[in-house]
């Protein structure tokens, strides 16, 4: 692990003593986007999210804006979520798929005062910006990278209540994907940036998540004010530990070039906290989504894996998962969790029995693994196409 001390450009005073996120973790290999991995007590920082609230620098995410009066209808036609009617100050998760329905990009969007803000994992920012720009044609929409904006994230039970919620002016009745203006920093300032409520994470998905999308020039002051209100500084290790425990995938880490949305449970409307709306059409990859939903099952599914942490060998993203020497899956995100030990997300063939002994092979050395049975999602939805075929066969 890289143990160098870092000072990020917009949080210099706040990150003194922070240990840098290791190069290559979760797809990041750009030193300019390196964030704090932890502040000296990574497991304690994870625990703090369960008793109070942690604040995490997630400026490794790329931020874009899309302006123009046709921005939502245009995005609606080239992505998987139903967003043409997205209300002001609301958010959604969305996917860009290829022609075969495989996941290319995952991003979060929030519409504020006639501008749609998008953020996505940093390594995917340039690719997503290039794709959006190439798809504009004659639409009244203008996508543009915003390197001057960054993301901070609050995780924990007090993120939605008490002093922190009062400081951010989050209403008591705010729901997941609601968003709102951040209060002004100075008496004469206009509000800068916005807050956004995301689906909860953690082992039992009970830890509220609030993202702040703010100008980098204001991030340090926001950070200090939130720490003064009770937020505990934590590194990205803590955030990812709770994300992985909640089985929330990270694109191009927990997905590969064959992954379809059904495999990682991204199917569903905004109200269902999904990224693929099944009642909309006219987007790239729609045929695969509809065919799998109506006629079949995805070939793999995302599960939580418990790994043997007693050896020096540590599986890495992309390592194969085997059963009796036979390849049955692929390792995604790997993390040390303060309660669960060494865990990972993995894409596993759907026919693999969840009780079977597995091994994650890294550098030729097998590491014992087993599927967490509670992470297996039953795929028993009615299949209209299959039911119609069965009725025809029965006469």
N, C-alpha and C positions, 0 to 999 in steps of 0.2 A: 504493500500500500504506500502511496506517495504521502510522506509525512511533512511536506513543506508547508510553511505558514504563508497564508495569502492575505492580501488586502484588496478587496474588490474596489473598482473605481468609484462606485456610488455609495459604498457602505464602509469607507475606510476606518472611521473611528469605531464602528459597531462590530467589526469582524476581527479586531486585534486578537491574535492567538488562534484563529481558525485554521483547521487543517484542511488542505485542498482536497477536493473530490479527485479520486484517482483518475488519471488519463484513461480514456476509453470506456469508463463506466457509463452504462445506459446510452451508448452511442456517441458520447462526447469525446472528441479528440482535439478540439479547438481551445487552446490555452486562454484565449481572450474571453471565453465564455465559462471559465472555471469558477465554480461557486464553492462555498464552504461545505465540506463533507461532515464535519462535526466540530465542536468547540472543546473537546477534551473528555467528554463523557457521553459517547454516542448512545449507550443503552439508557442512561439517565434522561437524555433528551427525548427518547421515545416514550419513556414512562411519564414524562412531564405532560405530554399531550393527553394522557388519560386522567390527569388530576387537575390540570389547569388549561393553558393554551400555549402552543409554541408558535414562533414566527420563523419562517424559512425563506431565505433568499433563493428565488427561482428565476433569476435574471438570465439563466441559461436558456430560457424559452424565447423564441423569436416572436415579435409582435408586428402585425401588419394592420393597416386600415384600408377600408374600402368605402369610398365616397361615391356620390351619384344617386340620382333619384330611382334608378332601376337596380340598385345594388342587391336588394333582397330577392327580387324576382329572377335576376341573373344567377345569383348563387344557388337559388332553388333548382335551376335547370341543370346545373353541372355537379351537384353533390347529392348525398343520399338522404338528408333530413328535410322535412317539410318546414321551410322557413319563409315562404313568401308572405305569410301573415304574422311574422314574428313581431310582437308588440315592442314599443320603445322601452328600454331598460329591462330587457329580458335576454336570456342566453340560450344556447343550444350546443350540443356536441354534433359533429358532422364528419363525414368521410368523403374522400375522393377515391373512387374505384377505377380499376382498369377495365378493358372491354370484357374480360373474363370474370369480372366481379371480385377480383382480388384487391385487398386493401393497399392503397398507395400512400394516402395521408390521413391522419386524424387531427382534427383541430376543434377548438372551442371558439364560438363567436358570440359577441354581445353587441346589440344595437343601442346606440346612445345618441340622441339629438341629430339624427340624419347621417350618422357615420357607423359603419359596422367594424368593430374591432375584432381581430382574429389573433389567437396565439397558438403556437404549436411547438413541439420540441425543437430546440435550437438547430440540431443538425438537419432538420427538414425545412427550415425557414426559406432558404434560397430556392429549393425545389418547389415548394408550395407557391411562393411569389411568382416564379417563372411560369408555373402552370396556370395560375389565375390570369396573369398578364396575357398569355397566349390564347385564352378563351374569351377575351372581352369582345372582339369583333366590333359590332356596331352598338353594343349595349351602353347605356349611360351609367357606367360604373368604372371606377378608377382604383385598382389595388396598388398599394405602395408600402414598402417596408418602413417600419418606424424603429430604427435603432436607438432612438432617444427614449423609448418607453421600456419598462421592465415589469416583471411580475414578482410580487411578494405574496406569501401564502400563510394564513393562520390555520392551525389545526388544533382542535380541542373543545372540550365541553363548555368553556367560557367564551368561545369566540363569538357566540351569538347572544350573549347576555352580559349584564353588568357593565363595568367600566369600558371594556373594549368595544362592545356594541354601541354604547353611548358616544364614545369618541368618534366612531365611524358613522354614526347616525343611521344604524341599521334598524329598521322597524321590527317590533316584536313579532309581527305576523309574516315577515318575509319568508319565502319558500325557496326551494332549490331552483336554480337558474334565474332567480330575481336578481336585479342589479340596481345600483343607485349611485348618485354623485358622492364623491368624498367631500367632506367639509373643507372650507377654505383654511389654508395654513396661517394666513395673516389677515388682519382686519380688512385690508383693502384688496385682497386677492380674490380672483374668481376661483370657484372649485376646480381642482385639478385631478384627473383620473377618476376611477370608479371602483366600487366594490362589487363582487359577484359571488353568490352562494353556489357552491358546487356539491355534488352528491357526497355524503359522508363516507369516511374510510375507517380503517381499523379492523381488527379481527371480527368483530360483530357489527361492523359498519355503523357504529354509534358516535364516531368523532366528527363533529361538524367541520366543514372546510369553507373558508372565505378567502377568495383571491382578491388581491389589490393590483390593478393595472395602473401604474403611475409613471410620470416622467422620471428619468434617472436623476435629474437635478433635484428632485424632491424626495427621493427614496430614503435618503439617510435621515431626514427630519421625520418622515412618517415612521420609520423604524424606531427611532428614539421615543417618539410619543407613544407608540404601542408598547414598548418595553416598560416605559414609565407607568402605563396602564395595567401592567401585569403579565404581558406576553414574555415567554422565556425564549431567548435566542437558541435556535437549533439548526443543525446542518441538514443537507439533503438526504443523508442516511436515514434520519428519523422519518422524513416525509415518505421516502420510498418503502421503508419497513411497513408503515401503516397502509400504504397503497397496495403493496404486494399481499399483505394479510387480507385485504378486502377484495383480492382477485381483480384489481383494476389494471388492465394491460397498458403497456407503453408501446406505441407504434414503432416498428422496426427494431424492437428489442424483444417483445413478447409476440411479435408477428414476424413472419418471413415472407418470401416472395410468392408463397402459395396460399396465404391465409385469406379466408373469406370471412365476412362479418359474423356469420352464425357461430364460427368456431370460438370467438372471443366474447360472445354474448353482447355484441353491440347492436343487436336488433331491438328496435322499439322507437316509439315517438318521443317527442320532448317530454311529454307528461310521464312517460314510462322510463325516463332517464336513459334512453337509448340514443343511437346515432344513425339508425336507418329506419325511416318511416315506411311501413309496408303498403300504405294506401296511396302512394304517389308514384308517378312514372317519369319517363323521359329523362333519365340520367344514365350515364355510362355504367355498365355492370348490372343494371336493373334485372336483366333476364336471368342471370345466375341467382340473384337474391330471391326472386319469385319462384324459380324452379326448385331450389333447395327447400324453401319454406312450404311449398305446396305438394311436393312429390317425394322428398327424401330427407336425409339427415346429413349434417356436415361430417366429413371424414374424420375430423379431429375435434377435440374440445379442450378448452383451457381449464386447468386444474391447479390446485396448490400442492406442492411437493415438499415433504419433509426429508431433509438430507442428513447424513451422518456427519456431524461437525467435529468428530473426535480425531480426524486425520488431518494431515497438512494439505492434502489435495482439496481444492475448492473448484467445483464446476463453474464454468463460464458460460455466458450467453452463446447459444448456438451449439453447445455440446450435445451429443446424442444421448437419448435415454433408451435403455434396452431392458428386455425381459428375457432371461435365459439366453443371452447373447443376441437376441433378435431385436433390431431397431423398432421401437414403438413410439418414439416421441422426440421432442426437442426442448432443451432447457432455454428459458428466457431470462427474466430478472432473477438475480440471486442476492440474498441479503441475510445478515445476522439480525434476528428479531429478539427483543429483550425478554420475551416470554416463550416464543415458539422455537427458538434456536435457529439453526441454519435452514432457511426455507427458500423456495423458488417457485416461480410460475412456469408451467410447461404446457406445451401443446402435445396431447397424447391421442393416439388412435382411439376412436370411439369404442371399438370392440374389446379393449383391454380391461380385464377385471380389475376393479379398484383395490382388491385385496392382495394382488400378486406382488411379489418382491421385484423391485426394479433396481437399476444401477445407472448412475450418470457417469459417463466415461470422460475424464479430462486428462489430457496428455498421456493417454494409454492406461491410466489408473482408474479402476471402478470405485465409485462412491455409492454406498447403499442409499436407496431412496424408496419412499412409499407415498402413495396418493392420500391426501387428506380426504376421507369420504364425505365430509361436510361440504367440500368444495365442488362436488360433482352436481351439476345442474341437470335435473330431469328435463328431457326434451320431448314432452308429450303433448305438444299443441296439436289441435285438429288440423289435418292436412286435406284441404278441400280437393285438390287434384287427385290424391291417392284415394280418398273416399269415393269420388266420382268413378274412378277406374274400377274399384271394387264393386260398386253398384252395377256397372255395366257387365262385369264378369258373372255376377250372380243373376243377371237377367232382371 
